[in-house]
Amino acid sequence: MIARRALLSGLGGIALAGGAWGIGDCRATIAAAGLRLARRSNMIETRAGSVEYAIMGRGIPLMMIHGTGGGFDQGLLFAHGLCEDGFQIIAPSRFGYLRSTFPDDASPVHQADVLVELLDHLGLERIAVAGGSAGALSAAEFALRHPARCSHLVLIVPAANLTGRDPVEFTALQRLAVARVLNSDVWFWTFSTLAPETLLRTLLATDPALLARVPPDERRRADLIREGLMPISRKTDGLRADGFWAGTPTSTTFEDISVPTLILSCDDDLFGTADTARILVDRIPGARLVIYPDGGHIWLGHDADLNREISAFIKGTAHP
């Protein structure tokens, strides 16, 4: 009996130590996320409130609009290869993400109009615009509503409801789990630490098996995307808005987009954006479509390919 109590006490001590380590590691992760974001962005005041943005590189200006769970930092990550290829990246944080205001009207239409104010602030008359995932909705509205300010439109794994059916369908249990983890940095850290592959499949719609088939730099990019979701508590309003607008049947008149358009997706994207992309290429006059056979929602293994396509498209050169 005494030996059993000693064993249980020992196990309890290990559990407490592990719990203390977990709390410390969680706090360290949240602090590291804050340091990663600190002093990297700027702010302007607009009719809709504060808008956060960052600029990286020199060259042809390109506005990269981040996807769900992102912020200006995700936009910079998405466009890192383009920066190295002679582009200057302007990356805003959309409504409800990080330091950007969440106004009463957080629609992609309103977001597009407010981004014009960002261009005015930066003294940019015309710019190429790219949007990833739910950010593609704002990018499309920008090109549609402000064609004189948009030289090219790039839609990357576009999340849009074009058929009346929400492309992101979760079970009741998944909805409960997602709601819990997206409202708490601690819950999200726990989820991402204990079940990173589940996070990759559920929130980033990418088959974890791909990680074993891509080079180390692409595995690192997947890690950076996952790490960049923290702090999730500073993105809750934006996440909820994206869930609504990406799941609601779109009212965007894609057929009226008049600027040159490139659409990119992956056939195995678990959010079904390849099917969305095929519909869009038929709706947007003269649009070009590129679909990779694999890569999931974060185009794993195809970042360099995607950057080459975008660069050639905007620079007007033929793809080799």
C-alpha positions in Angstrom: 0.0 0.0 0.0 2.8 2.4 0.9 4.7 1.5 -2.3 1.5 2.1 -4.3 1.0 5.5 -2.7 4.6 6.4 -3.4 4.2 5.4 -7.0 1.0 7.5 -7.4 2.7 10.4 -5.7 5.6 10.2 -8.1 3.3 10.1 -11.1 1.4 13.0 -9.7 4.6 15.0 -9.3 5.5 14.3 -12.9 2.1 15.4 -14.0 2.3 18.6 -12.0 5.8 19.3 -13.4 4.6 18.6 -16.9 1.6 20.9 -16.4 3.9 23.7 -15.1 6.2 23.2 -18.1 3.2 23.4 -20.4 2.0 26.6 -18.8 5.5 28.1 -19.1 5.9 26.9 -22.7 2.5 28.3 -23.6 3.3 31.7 -22.1 6.7 31.7 -23.9 5.0 30.9 -27.2 2.5 33.8 -26.7 5.3 36.1 -25.8 7.3 35.1 -28.8 4.3 35.7 -31.0 4.1 39.2 -29.6 7.8 39.9 -30.2 7.5 38.5 -33.8 4.8 41.1 -34.6 6.2 44.0 -32.6 7.6 47.0 -34.5 7.1 45.4 -37.9 4.0 47.2 -39.0 2.6 50.7 -39.3 -0.9 52.2 -38.8 -3.1 54.6 -40.6 -6.5 56.0 -39.7 -9.3 55.5 -42.3 -13.0 56.1 -42.4 -13.4 52.6 -41.0 -10.9 53.1 -38.2 -7.3 51.9 -37.9 -5.6 49.8 -40.6 -2.4 48.0 -40.0 0.1 47.4 -42.8 3.7 46.5 -43.4 6.0 46.9 -46.4 8.8 44.6 -47.5 11.3 44.9 -50.4 11.7 47.2 -53.4 10.5 47.0 -56.9 7.1 46.4 -58.5 4.4 47.2 -55.9 2.1 44.2 -55.0 -0.5 44.2 -52.3 -0.8 40.8 -50.7 -4.0 40.3 -48.8 -3.7 37.5 -46.2 -6.1 34.6 -45.6 -8.0 33.4 -42.6 -6.1 33.4 -39.3 -3.4 35.7 -40.7 -2.5 39.3 -40.6 0.1 41.5 -42.2 2.8 38.9 -41.2 1.0 36.1 -43.1 0.8 38.4 -46.2 4.6 39.0 -46.0 5.2 35.2 -45.6 3.0 34.4 -48.6 4.9 36.9 -50.7 8.4 36.3 -49.5 9.6 34.7 -52.7 8.1 37.5 -54.7 10.0 40.0 -52.7 13.2 38.2 -53.7 12.1 38.4 -57.3 11.9 42.2 -57.4 8.5 43.1 -55.9 7.7 45.5 -53.1 5.1 43.9 -50.9 2.4 45.9 -49.2 0.7 43.6 -46.7 -2.3 44.9 -44.7 -4.1 43.3 -41.8 -7.7 42.9 -42.7 -10.6 44.0 -40.5 -10.5 42.3 -37.1 -7.0 41.0 -37.5 -4.2 42.1 -35.1 -4.3 45.9 -34.8 -6.8 46.6 -37.6 -10.2 47.8 -36.5 -13.3 45.6 -36.7 -16.0 47.9 -38.0 -19.7 47.3 -38.1 -19.4 46.6 -41.8 -16.6 44.1 -42.2 -17.6 42.9 -45.6 -15.1 42.3 -48.4 -16.7 45.2 -50.3 -16.0 47.6 -47.5 -12.5 46.2 -47.0 -11.7 46.8 -50.6 -12.8 50.4 -50.4 -10.7 51.1 -47.3 -7.6 49.6 -49.0 -7.9 52.4 -51.6 -7.2 54.7 -48.7 -4.1 52.8 -47.9 -2.9 53.2 -51.5 -3.6 57.0 -51.3 -1.6 57.1 -48.0 1.4 55.4 -49.7 1.1 57.5 -52.9 0.5 54.5 -55.1 -1.8 55.1 -58.0 -2.0 51.6 -59.4 -0.9 48.2 -58.0 -1.1 44.5 -58.5 -3.4 42.9 -55.9 -3.2 39.3 -54.7 -5.5 37.6 -52.1 -5.2 34.2 -50.5 -8.0 32.1 -49.2 -10.7 34.4 -47.7 -8.5 37.4 -48.6 -9.3 36.6 -52.2 -12.8 38.0 -51.6 -11.4 41.4 -50.8 -8.9 41.3 -53.6 -11.7 40.5 -56.2 -13.8 43.3 -54.9 -10.9 45.7 -55.1 -10.4 44.8 -58.8 -14.1 45.0 -59.5 -14.8 48.3 -57.7 -11.5 50.1 -58.4 -10.1 48.8 -61.8 -8.2 52.1 -62.3 -6.2 51.3 -59.2 -5.6 47.6 -59.9 -3.1 46.5 -62.6 -3.4 42.7 -62.0 -5.5 40.5 -59.9 -4.2 37.2 -58.4 -6.6 34.8 -56.5 -4.8 32.2 -54.6 -6.8 29.2 -53.2 -9.9 31.4 -53.3 -12.4 30.7 -50.6 -15.8 31.6 -51.9 -19.3 30.2 -51.9 -20.2 30.1 -55.6 -22.7 27.3 -55.6 -24.9 28.1 -52.6 -23.0 25.5 -50.5 -20.5 26.4 -47.9 -17.1 25.1 -49.1 -15.9 24.5 -45.5 -18.2 22.0 -43.9 -17.5 20.8 -40.3 -19.3 18.2 -38.3 -21.0 19.4 -35.0 -18.0 18.1 -33.0 -15.5 19.9 -35.3 -17.5 23.1 -35.0 -17.4 22.9 -31.2 -13.7 22.2 -31.2 -12.9 25.0 -33.6 -15.0 27.5 -31.6 -13.2 26.5 -28.5 -9.6 26.7 -29.8 -10.2 29.9 -31.8 -11.3 31.8 -28.7 -8.3 31.2 -26.5 -4.6 31.4 -26.9 -4.2 28.6 -24.3 -6.6 26.3 -26.0 -5.1 27.0 -29.4 -1.6 26.4 -28.1 -2.7 23.1 -26.6 -4.3 22.0 -29.8 -1.4 23.1 -32.0 1.2 21.5 -29.6 -0.6 18.2 -29.0 -2.2 17.7 -32.4 -0.2 19.7 -35.1 -1.2 17.3 -37.9 -4.9 17.7 -37.0 -4.5 21.5 -37.1 -2.9 21.2 -40.5 -5.7 19.1 -41.8 -8.6 20.9 -40.1 -7.7 24.6 -40.1 -5.3 24.7 -43.0 -7.0 22.1 -45.1 -3.8 20.3 -46.0 -3.1 16.6 -45.8 -0.3 16.1 -43.2 1.1 13.2 -45.3 2.5 15.8 -47.7 5.0 16.9 -45.1 7.0 13.7 -45.7 7.2 14.4 -49.5 8.3 18.0 -49.6 11.8 19.5 -49.0 12.8 20.9 -45.7 12.2 24.6 -46.7 8.6 23.8 -47.4 8.2 21.9 -44.1 9.6 25.0 -42.5 7.1 27.2 -44.4 4.2 25.0 -43.1 5.6 25.5 -39.5 5.8 29.3 -40.0 2.2 29.4 -41.2 1.1 27.4 -38.2 3.1 29.5 -35.8 1.8 32.6 -37.4 -1.7 31.8 -36.3 -0.7 32.9 -32.8 -1.9 35.0 -31.0 -5.3 33.7 -32.1 -7.0 35.9 -29.6 -6.1 39.0 -31.6 -7.8 37.6 -34.7 -11.1 36.3 -33.3 -13.3 39.0 -34.9 -11.6 38.5 -38.3 -11.9 34.7 -38.1 -15.7 34.9 -37.4 -16.2 37.4 -40.3 -14.2 35.2 -42.7 -16.3 32.2 -41.7 -19.5 34.2 -42.5 -18.4 35.8 -45.8 -16.6 32.7 -47.2 -19.6 30.5 -46.3 -22.4 32.9 -47.5 -23.3 32.7 -51.2 -21.3 35.4 -52.8 -22.8 38.5 -54.4 -19.5 39.5 -56.2 -20.1 40.0 -59.9 -16.9 38.2 -61.0 -18.0 38.4 -64.7 -17.5 42.2 -64.5 -13.9 42.1 -63.5 -11.9 43.8 -66.2 -8.3 43.5 -65.1 -5.9 40.7 -66.0 -6.6 37.8 -63.6 -4.6 34.8 -62.5 -6.2 32.0 -60.4 -4.2 29.4 -58.6 -5.2 26.4 -56.5 -4.4 22.8 -55.6 -6.6 19.8 -56.5 -6.3 18.3 -53.0 -7.2 21.4 -51.1 -9.6 20.1 -48.5 -11.6 23.4 -48.7 -12.4 22.6 -52.3 -10.9 25.7 -53.8 -9.9 23.9 -57.0 -13.6 23.6 -57.9 -14.1 27.2 -57.0 -11.2 28.2 -59.2 -12.6 26.3 -62.1 -15.9 28.1 -61.8 -14.1 31.5 -61.5 -12.0 31.0 -64.6 -15.2 30.7 -66.6 -16.8 33.8 -65.0 -13.9 36.2 -65.1 -13.2 37.3 -68.7 -9.7 36.2 -70.0 -8.7 34.7 -66.6 -5.8 32.3 -66.5 -6.0 29.2 -64.3 -3.2 27.1 -62.7 -4.1 24.1 -60.6 -1.4 21.9 -59.0 -2.2 18.3 -58.4 -1.3 18.5 -54.7 -0.3 20.9 -52.0 -3.5 21.5 -50.0 -4.7 24.9 -49.0 -1.2 26.2 -48.3 0.1 24.9 -51.7 2.7 22.8 -49.9 5.6 21.9 -52.2 4.6 24.5 -54.8 5.6 27.8 -53.3 8.4 28.4 -55.8 6.1 27.4 -58.6 3.4 29.7 -57.5 5.8 32.6 -57.1 7.1 32.0 -60.6 3.6 32.0 -62.0 2.7 35.2 -60.3 5.9 37.0 -61.2 5.7 36.0 -64.9 2.0 37.0 -65.0 2.6 40.5 -63.5 5.8 41.2 -65.4 4.2 40.0 -68.6 6.9 37.5 -69.5 6.2 34.0 -70.9 6.5 31.1 -68.4 9.4 28.9 -69.3 
